């Protein structure tokens, strides 16, 4: 395998096709001295320290334009808390946005929203055991905005106000965040964290803290923590953005931070070791709300320090090992009667002194012992026989492809990503050596790493090396002794060398074995206002492409055709709704997923297909140099006939049944089902699938339906956006898209105006209900929903207006329920306008829903307050400041989106799918953009008031549904007094592999 992808005759469409990759290929190798120390000076930044001890990093970067990513990194986390302070580090983070010396009553949030820096998406902070970081993403098109944003960070450093009133206002929001963390996933994270960190202070210092501390801690205690640890010597300011020069930014940092006086003798930050253990630790967690059964094996080890080139090589070797192991585990999950549904291996830095290799799998009920045995067996197999050279060459090509993509887009890196690198440089002393040097090291070192070196990493995954084995089950089936017996069994088999070598699958060389005859262009139209060109191909497929320079290594595409699941009668719906799942397991591109994974090694290509209510779509994301491969996969999608076999169906249906059982265990399922039943009239399309439905699924009918969905190219429109060279792309489009054979008779040839709408009706009166569900710990969720009907005549502007008003309602609900009453953590407003077929003549129906979680005791009251606020907006209209903030947030998001391929792809697709589209996508685009501009210019206080009355029922209290999820009332009150240790302690939140994201979520408090 050619790791650098040397061009051959098969990819010689044009010299320009390899021009981009040539930049990577021409990178010179470096003379490697493995003892050479990596530079501790962060690459590409102005780096220094003020006289008061504050470190700073400043870098110019133009992606996105006229924006700056800022951060204040504080080397202080929850591990420093005393017993009566557990949760205080996180509370300080909350109070920062509440009030400081110069900002009162959430004025910081108001300032950020006024400049379009939406609170909640980017304007956040996070707290972990070892650090706290405050992050801002702000516009810099006005000089004063950057200065004020830096001043906000300066306030966080030393001027957070911690008064009794401030604390009381914020307790509710923190408490709601705590309550939100007490679901199955949160309980499992807490328990596993304590197990991993047993014997160290980290074990009892989860950032979210204790309920009793959150509810009762005094402002003096919070202030003591803040004043003891928040010192400038423990902080760094990072500023990366589209600055005219770095000197001005440095001066702003000096202006706002320079006069602050450092403490004369700040306390030294102590280190907290995590004890080692030779014997493995075992745990069987039973969680009645778990979404499935799972196994996690963690191998703890000291966190490695990246100081020399050898350390860098070791890091690459480790990455190759984990990738190779994960690929094996994936292939096992796709065998007949697999021991698990999914499995992966990853590494993560847990806390400052500790990291771990983590293997995690999801499996069938009562299948944890079998899954554990398979996972341990595979690691032992690697220790005995190692990885094959072929396996390592595939992984090597994968890593080379990743670094190549990063190198090609080195001048287009997002400022937030660069900011995060400098945050880690300050907090963890991670070197920032620059992507150019990293690419050179990859090219030089990767080919030198042998299969033997990679295989030796398996020695670190021994159960005698700080190993923690945990299983999660909704009902107890396995015991600790069962787990110990598995470990002993594998150890004996390994000692006796009774484990056979890995048997590799035969991998085809070519995706398309016989190249299709190219089609030809029968019509071509240029749309100058879009910067796009539309081609009509000889097989009837329409292709619109737009060349951009946003990212050098990105091409995105989506193809769509009208007609989907809404056309099916009810007796066929459930079978065909499973079509994507069944076909995906078999392989929609002509090869099983495990085989295709190897075939695509070293290529940056992702292609997928989806069946929706009104459309069938396929989408892709690839490197420009891999566009041929991506289009080959689309060709295969249309020319492959999928036929299910018994084993494929068995696996899919097992997974589907597990998912249904998981929903039945989830306390939110009854809530969600009742919301759908109320709002959509118990329509079969929205009704949850039951086990009885699954048993009626006809796999053959499902596969036949999927085959028909992607058979006729003449019904599809394809939009391609990205770094496209037309001289390269058009021949590929003609061969692989134009070469898709058109069937003799039309298949699924639907007129968009004749599609069947989703069958549902919204209640015509007020409906308020409480849904009670069995819960391990009390949770409460509220959904308030209003019907929406948009008339055809003013549809384009009305849709934009709905978007603005939904953001306005969300902002006001947050202001009232969180910032005024302090009773929620976050609120969301969702718009659903899919209630009608995509006709060009009919009205559009849907709904707007307001969602939040809260203390069960206050749920009805908060629901009424939310209704009162929406009614007040209808009667009085919003304030000018509210409107200004919403318009600014939308404008800033629009500006950012105009620099992204995905947004342009979305815009062009919407122009084709718009009800005003009549064959000219340029005109459709202009009308939609004009609609947005008209709404922005006309959205005054009175216009917003009128729109709120027109779009929502008026008064809003006359027609709505409100559903509140509450815990089931227990007849056994004494059960609530059971200790936390006697409760069910762990679970999983979704039916998926629990990988390193588990640790990132558990180590950090949720963003504020």
Helices and strands as residue ranges (DSSP letters): G 9-11, G 15-18, H 19-25, E 46-49, E 55-60, E 67-74, G 78-80, G 83-85, H 88-98, H 107-114, E 124-127, E 132-139, H 143-158, H 164-180, H 184-196, G 201-204, H 211-216, H 219-229, G 232-234, E 235-241, H 246-257, E 281-286, E 293-302, H 309-333, E 342-351, E 354-363, H 368-385, H 389-408, G 410-412, H 415-428, H 435-445, G 446-448, H 451-455, G 456-460, E 467-473, H 480-495, E 521-527, E 532-537, E 542-547, E 555-562, G 565-567, H 570-577, H 579-586, H 593-599, E 605-611, E 615-622, G 624-626, H 627-639, H 646-665, H 667-680, H 691-694, H 699-709, G 713-715, E 717-722, H 726-732, I 733-737, G 752-754, E 767-773, E 781-790, G 792-794, H 795-813, I 814-820, E 827-832, E 844-853, G 856-858, H 859-876, H 880-897, H 901-913, H 921-938, H 941-951, G 956-958, E 961-967, G 973-977, G 980-982, H 996-1003
